[in-house]
Amino acid sequence: MTADVAVSLSVLAGIVLLSEATRRLLARALADTGLAVYAMELVSTFQLCCCTHELKLLAEVGGIEPRLALTLTYLASVVHALTFSGAIGNPSGALEHAYHARLTGRCALQRIACQFAAACVARAAVPVIWGLGLSGLHLRHKLLGFPCLSPIHAPLPKAAAVELACAFAVQTAVTHTRAVEEKYRVHAIAAVITTVVYAGGSTTGAVFNPALAFSTQFPCSGNSFLDYSLVYWLSPLLGMISSVLLFDKVVPLLRSKAAPPPYRPLETKKRK
């Protein structure tokens, strides 16, 4: 393991530990105010964005092996799932919760606002961390002015389709594992996330999260704001909606049509 990777792992651990301490402190301080859920959303989305920034730097600038990058993606997904304390961290997920009446519309919108606010804070905070020059990788990135090039390496329709498919796959996994025990569910979802990152990462980065993309992808040069909005905002939303409608509406309808009619024994005529 190189020194750069070791330092980045230490940074990731520090971000998670600091976020967890902040979550516990805010949960106690805001316990009776009704604001704790929004504090959890802010802190957890901040954690997600900061960790993703560091992993993105390792993969794109540090040049770590793809196998190691995927392993770190899997482990980070598990850690996020275990530490989020009820936070969603994804605007598409908040809208899905509102659709199924697990959240009110107002609560979902407020959570989404928290997610984007945290994404902005993370985008501003990460260069400060890198600016400390804790590793050679951080120092080189600082000297180059923290450059970021567009992660879209395909025509826009294909890139949009990739993000839609990633969001569809992850939402489907989330939907079909709700009844699974939590300690197994987090690993199942993390495995799906790692798989879609492997499949779509070279095309768009496989973000499938509008708030996370706003923090990690939108600052990059090479594409317009409209391009990024199409690929990283509209496509994940359509992917989530497609999954929800497919398994809530289409599949039950097809099953009801394919089901055989109930058996009705023929009535025998009474003998005279």
C-alpha positions as CSV (number, residue, x, y, z in Angstrom):
1,M,0.0,0.0,0.0
2,T,1.5,3.3,-1.0
3,A,1.8,6.3,1.3
4,D,-0.8,8.2,-0.7
5,V,-3.4,5.5,-0.3
6,A,-2.6,5.2,3.4
7,V,-3.1,8.9,3.9
8,S,-6.3,8.9,1.9
9,L,-7.7,6.0,4.0
10,S,-6.8,8.0,7.1
11,V,-8.6,11.0,5.7
12,L,-11.7,8.9,5.0
13,A,-11.6,7.4,8.5
14,G,-11.3,10.9,10.0
15,I,-14.3,12.2,8.0
16,V,-16.4,9.3,9.1
17,L,-15.4,9.6,12.7
18,L,-15.9,13.3,12.8
19,S,-19.3,13.0,11.1
20,E,-20.4,10.3,13.5
21,A,-19.4,12.4,16.5
22,T,-21.3,15.3,15.1
23,R,-24.4,13.2,14.4
24,R,-24.4,11.9,18.0
25,L,-23.9,15.4,19.4
26,L,-26.7,16.9,17.3
27,A,-29.0,14.0,17.9
28,R,-28.8,14.8,21.7
29,A,-29.0,18.5,21.3
30,L,-31.9,18.5,18.9
31,A,-33.8,15.5,20.3
32,D,-36.9,17.5,21.3
33,T,-37.0,20.0,18.5
34,G,-37.9,17.8,15.5
35,L,-34.8,19.1,13.7
36,A,-32.6,16.1,14.3
37,V,-33.6,14.3,11.1
38,Y,-32.5,17.4,9.0
39,A,-29.2,17.5,11.0
40,M,-28.6,13.8,10.2
41,E,-29.3,14.6,6.5
42,L,-26.8,17.4,6.5
43,V,-24.0,15.6,8.2
44,S,-24.5,12.3,6.4
45,T,-24.6,13.9,3.0
46,F,-21.5,15.9,3.9
47,Q,-19.8,12.6,4.8
48,L,-20.9,11.0,1.6
49,C,-19.7,13.8,-0.6
50,C,-16.3,14.3,1.2
51,C,-15.5,10.6,1.0
52,T,-16.5,10.4,-2.6
53,H,-14.3,13.4,-3.4
54,E,-11.3,11.6,-1.8
55,L,-12.1,8.3,-3.6
56,K,-12.5,10.1,-6.9
57,L,-9.1,11.8,-6.4
58,L,-7.5,8.4,-5.7
59,A,-8.9,6.8,-8.8
60,E,-8.6,9.6,-11.3
61,V,-5.4,11.4,-10.1
62,G,-3.7,8.8,-7.9
63,G,-4.1,6.1,-10.5
64,I,-4.9,3.2,-8.0
65,E,-5.7,-0.2,-9.4
66,P,-9.4,-0.7,-10.4
67,R,-9.7,-3.6,-8.1
68,L,-8.6,-1.5,-5.1
69,A,-10.9,1.3,-6.2
70,L,-13.9,-1.0,-6.3
71,T,-13.0,-2.5,-3.0
72,L,-12.9,0.9,-1.4
73,T,-16.2,1.8,-3.1
74,Y,-17.8,-1.3,-1.5
75,L,-16.4,-0.6,1.9
76,A,-17.4,3.0,1.8
77,S,-20.9,2.0,0.8
78,V,-21.2,-0.3,3.7
79,V,-19.9,2.3,6.2
80,H,-22.2,5.0,4.9
81,A,-25.2,2.6,5.2
82,L,-24.3,1.7,8.7
83,T,-23.7,5.2,10.0
84,F,-26.3,7.4,8.3
85,S,-28.7,7.1,11.2
86,G,-31.9,7.3,9.1
87,A,-30.6,9.9,6.6
88,I,-31.2,9.2,2.9
89,G,-28.5,11.2,1.3
90,N,-30.0,11.1,-2.2
91,P,-32.8,13.5,-3.6
92,S,-34.2,10.7,-5.7
93,G,-34.5,8.5,-2.6
94,A,-36.3,11.3,-0.7
95,L,-38.8,11.6,-3.5
96,E,-39.3,7.9,-3.6
97,H,-40.1,8.0,0.2
98,A,-42.6,10.8,-0.4
99,Y,-44.3,8.8,-3.2
100,H,-44.8,5.9,-0.9
101,A,-46.0,8.2,1.9
102,R,-43.1,7.4,4.2
103,L,-42.3,11.1,4.2
104,T,-44.6,14.1,3.7
105,G,-43.9,16.2,0.6
106,R,-42.7,19.1,2.7
107,C,-40.3,16.9,4.7
108,A,-38.9,15.4,1.5
109,L,-38.2,18.8,0.0
110,Q,-36.6,20.0,3.2
111,R,-34.4,16.9,3.3
112,I,-33.4,17.6,-0.4
113,A,-32.5,21.1,0.5
114,C,-30.3,19.8,3.3
115,Q,-28.6,17.4,0.9
116,F,-27.7,20.1,-1.6
117,A,-26.6,22.4,1.2
118,A,-24.3,19.7,2.5
119,A,-23.0,19.0,-1.1
120,C,-22.0,22.7,-1.4
121,V,-20.3,22.7,2.0
122,A,-18.4,19.5,1.1
123,R,-17.3,21.0,-2.3
124,A,-15.8,23.9,-0.5
125,A,-14.3,21.9,2.4
126,V,-12.4,19.3,0.4
127,P,-10.0,21.7,-1.3
128,V,-9.1,23.0,2.2
129,I,-8.3,19.4,3.3
130,W,-6.2,18.8,0.2
131,G,-4.5,22.1,0.7
132,L,-2.9,20.9,3.9
133,G,-0.7,18.7,1.7
134,L,-1.1,15.6,3.9
135,S,0.2,13.4,1.1
136,G,2.1,13.7,-2.1
137,L,-1.1,13.2,-4.0
138,H,-2.8,16.1,-2.2
139,L,0.2,18.3,-2.7
140,R,0.4,17.6,-6.4
141,H,-3.3,18.2,-6.8
142,K,-2.9,21.6,-4.9
143,L,0.0,22.7,-7.1
144,L,-2.0,22.0,-10.2
145,G,-4.9,24.2,-8.9
146,F,-7.3,21.3,-8.0
147,P,-8.1,20.6,-11.7
148,C,-11.3,18.6,-12.5
149,L,-12.2,17.4,-16.0
150,S,-15.6,16.2,-17.1
151,P,-16.2,12.5,-16.2
152,I,-18.6,12.2,-19.2
153,H,-16.8,10.1,-21.8
154,A,-19.6,9.3,-24.1
155,P,-22.3,11.1,-26.2
156,L,-24.9,12.7,-23.9
157,P,-27.7,10.2,-24.8
158,K,-25.5,7.3,-23.9
159,A,-24.2,9.0,-20.7
160,A,-27.8,9.8,-19.7
161,A,-28.8,6.2,-20.3
162,V,-25.9,4.9,-18.2
163,E,-26.9,7.1,-15.2
164,L,-30.6,6.1,-15.7
165,A,-29.7,2.4,-15.7
166,C,-27.5,2.8,-12.6
167,A,-30.3,4.6,-10.7
168,F,-32.8,1.9,-11.8
169,A,-30.5,-0.9,-10.6
170,V,-29.8,0.6,-7.2
171,Q,-33.5,1.6,-6.6
172,T,-34.6,-1.9,-7.5
173,A,-32.1,-3.4,-5.1
174,V,-33.3,-1.0,-2.3
175,T,-36.9,-1.9,-3.0
176,H,-36.4,-5.7,-3.0
177,T,-34.2,-5.8,0.1
178,R,-36.5,-3.9,2.5
179,A,-37.5,-7.1,4.3
180,V,-33.9,-8.3,4.6
181,E,-32.2,-8.0,8.0
182,E,-30.2,-4.8,8.0
183,K,-26.8,-6.4,8.6
184,Y,-27.2,-8.4,5.4
185,R,-29.1,-5.7,3.4
186,V,-26.2,-3.2,3.6
187,H,-23.9,-5.7,2.0
188,A,-26.4,-6.5,-0.7
189,I,-26.9,-2.9,-1.7
190,A,-23.2,-2.2,-1.4
191,A,-22.5,-5.0,-3.8
192,V,-25.0,-3.6,-6.3
193,I,-23.5,-0.1,-6.0
194,T,-20.0,-1.5,-6.6
195,T,-21.3,-3.5,-9.7
196,V,-22.9,-0.4,-11.3
197,V,-19.7,1.7,-10.6
198,Y,-17.7,-1.1,-12.3
199,A,-20.1,-1.1,-15.3
200,G,-20.7,2.6,-15.7
201,G,-17.8,4.3,-14.0
202,S,-15.7,4.7,-17.1
203,T,-18.6,6.4,-18.9
204,T,-20.0,8.9,-16.4
205,G,-18.5,8.0,-13.0
206,A,-21.7,6.2,-12.1
207,V,-22.9,8.7,-9.6
208,F,-26.8,8.2,-9.8
209,N,-27.2,10.8,-7.0
210,P,-28.1,14.4,-7.9
211,A,-26.7,15.9,-4.7
212,L,-23.5,13.9,-4.8
213,A,-23.1,14.8,-8.5
214,F,-23.6,18.5,-7.7
215,S,-20.7,18.3,-5.3
216,T,-18.3,16.1,-7.3
217,Q,-19.1,16.4,-11.0
218,F,-20.6,19.8,-11.6
219,P,-17.5,21.8,-10.8
220,C,-15.6,19.9,-13.6
221,S,-14.8,21.6,-16.9
222,G,-15.6,20.1,-20.2
223,N,-19.4,20.1,-20.2
224,S,-22.1,22.7,-19.6
225,F,-24.4,23.0,-16.6
226,L,-27.3,21.9,-18.8
227,D,-25.3,18.7,-19.9
228,Y,-24.6,17.9,-16.3
229,S,-28.2,18.5,-15.3
230,L,-29.4,16.1,-18.0
231,V,-27.0,13.4,-17.1
232,Y,-26.8,13.7,-13.3
233,W,-30.1,15.1,-12.3
234,L,-32.8,14.1,-14.8
235,S,-31.5,10.7,-15.6
236,P,-31.2,9.4,-12.0
237,L,-34.7,10.7,-11.3
238,L,-36.1,8.9,-14.3
239,G,-34.3,5.8,-13.3
240,M,-35.8,5.8,-9.9
241,I,-39.3,6.6,-11.3
242,S,-38.9,3.7,-13.8
243,S,-38.1,1.2,-11.1
244,V,-40.9,2.4,-8.8
245,L,-43.5,2.3,-11.5
246,L,-42.3,-1.0,-12.9
247,F,-42.6,-2.9,-9.6
248,D,-45.5,-0.9,-8.1
249,K,-47.8,-0.8,-11.2
250,V,-46.6,-2.8,-14.2
251,V,-45.5,-6.0,-12.6
252,P,-48.6,-6.4,-10.4
253,L,-50.8,-5.7,-13.5
254,L,-49.1,-8.3,-15.6
255,R,-49.3,-10.8,-12.8
256,S,-53.0,-10.2,-12.4
257,K,-53.6,-10.7,-16.1
258,A,-51.4,-13.8,-16.2
259,A,-53.1,-15.5,-13.2
260,P,-55.5,-18.3,-14.1
261,P,-59.1,-17.7,-13.4
262,P,-60.3,-19.2,-10.1
263,Y,-61.5,-22.8,-10.4
264,R,-65.2,-23.2,-10.4
265,P,-66.5,-26.8,-10.4
266,L,-69.2,-27.5,-12.9
267,E,-72.6,-27.8,-11.3
268,T,-74.1,-31.2,-11.8
269,K,-77.7,-31.3,-12.9
270,K,-80.1,-32.9,-10.5
271,R,-81.5,-36.1,-11.7
272,K,-85.2,-36.2,-12.0
